[in-house]
Amino acid sequence: MLRQALLQAAQSTQVRQLVETAPVSRSVVRRFVAGTGTADAVRATADLAGAGLAVTVDHLGEDTVDLAAARAVRDAYLVLLRALDDAGLTEGGAAEVSVKLSAVGQALGRDGNKIALEHAFEICSAAATAGTTVTLDMEDHTTTDSTLEILREVRGEYPWLGAVLQAYLRRTEGDCRDLARPGSRVRLCKGAYAEPESVAYRVAGEVDRSYVRCMKILMSGPGYPMAATHDPRLIDIVGALAAQARRPQGGYEFQLLHGVRPAEQLRLAGLGEKVRVYLPYGQEWYGYLMRRMAERPANAAFFLRSLISKG
Ligand SMILES: Cc1cc2nc3c(=O)[nH]c(=O)nc-3n(C[C@H](O)[C@H](O)[C@H](O)COP(=O)(O)OP(=O)(O)OC[C@H]3O[C@@H](n4cnc5c(N)ncnc54)[C@H](O)[C@@H]3O)c2cc1C
């Protein structure tokens, strides 16, 4: 129930205003977000790289409602990719970027898909120049088909463009089969949006079982699986499935969010696993923070207590 309430709060303008202006928000945000500017993102990426971790940097923002804002997000990625390259952080894809298509125009009505497609091409071109890759985040289920269509088109030119599939969606086993192709980079996560039962598993055990079925398909296929989860049981299962499929370390990777289970990130890297940290930065942290709260009641309780006592 708390999860649903927080996911609904993520859509509410009033709650957003309250949370964004509360002084305590800053300290909670700092745990999950690198900072607001490009320099913050580059600094945090360098720190993680120094600890032996790969990074995917996300410029925060979603559901952009006008063309100028969509262009500004595209420009932020172009600047970021240049800065990561200048800092020597992109070599061999050590630091790449994650992009939400709704932030670069997908939500802009009739022409949305066309605009997002153009911006995705431009960001991929900048990533190619910087010697690295891009992964398209997956958002709510109403965008899955158009995101996969844009992925297919851009992969014609940039075959390394990565996709995200969400194990909570009933359709995802089929999508895993479609995307398990040579060179195909697929991040599998549980899924972070409030989805109706008609399209998504709502019981945790069902989502976990779907995750395992999907990961089996990805691991036994010819693509490159990226296991995005903090779940200790699933992390163990991913390791076992990789061994079963005779994939060497580096033939797949683990991905975890910045600020979530940092000790586990280092433990896995210490075992020789490839570990990539998803590192968000930027002003638009509200929706992202609310989804992190929804995932972990302990985070939400801490945050709400602080809001009430200081607000
Ligand atoms: C790299 C990455 C990229 C992602 N990209 C997307 C995307 O494009 N689209 C999308 O919908 N979702 C995305 N997600 C979010 C994802 O869908 C889940 O909402 C999120 O990862 C939580 O699921 P979980 O697998 O960690 O399992 P959960 O069920 O949330 O957690 C399982 C267990 O993990 C441990 N755990 C979780 N959080 C913590 C914590 N803070 N501290 C200690 N232990 C903890 C606990 O043992 C917990 O019981 C992404 C996640 C990651 C890691």
The ligand as a Gaussian input file, in Angstrom:
#p B3LYP/6-31G(d) Opt

LIG

0 1
 C       20.906000      -0.368000     -12.746000
 C       19.428000      -0.300000     -12.629000
 C       18.686000       0.245000     -13.656000
 C       17.301000       0.286000     -13.592000
 N       16.586000       0.742000     -14.662000
 C       15.232000       0.671000     -14.630000
 C       14.438000       0.998000     -15.773000
 O       14.943000       1.373000     -16.843000
 N       13.099000       0.893000     -15.662000
 C       12.483000       0.464000     -14.505000
 O       11.253000       0.340000     -14.473000
 N       13.209000       0.171000     -13.416000
 C       14.554000       0.259000     -13.453000
 N       15.270000      -0.080000     -12.333000
 C       14.574000      -0.263000     -11.035000
 C       14.105000      -1.684000     -10.854000
 O       13.049000      -1.966000     -11.732000
 C       13.628000      -1.916000      -9.424000
 O       12.560000      -1.070000      -9.142000
 C       14.710000      -1.719000      -8.395000
 O       15.945000      -2.172000      -8.827000
 C       14.352000      -2.494000      -7.123000
 O       14.280000      -3.867000      -7.396000
 P       15.325000      -4.935000      -6.840000
 O       15.593000      -5.893000      -7.948000
 O       16.497000      -4.269000      -6.296000
 O       14.493000      -5.712000      -5.787000
 P       13.644000      -5.269000      -4.502000
 O       12.511000      -6.224000      -4.480000
 O       13.353000      -3.801000      -4.446000
 O       14.633000      -5.558000      -3.355000
 C       14.992000      -6.896000      -3.129000
 C       15.954000      -6.987000      -1.998000
 O       17.134000      -6.260000      -2.293000
 C       17.663000      -5.733000      -1.104000
 N       17.639000      -4.270000      -1.158000
 C       16.938000      -3.492000      -2.009000
 N       17.176000      -2.188000      -1.753000
 C       18.021000      -2.141000      -0.719000
 C       18.631000      -1.097000       0.020000
 N       18.371000       0.191000      -0.233000
 N       19.467000      -1.429000       1.017000
 C       19.706000      -2.718000       1.310000
 N       19.148000      -3.765000       0.667000
 C       18.324000      -3.480000      -0.331000
 C       16.779000      -6.202000       0.012000
 O       17.260000      -7.435000       0.471000
 C       15.469000      -6.424000      -0.690000
 O       14.608000      -7.303000      -0.031000
 C       16.649000      -0.166000     -12.417000
 C       17.403000      -0.726000     -11.373000
 C       18.756000      -0.799000     -11.471000
 C       19.516000      -1.448000     -10.359000

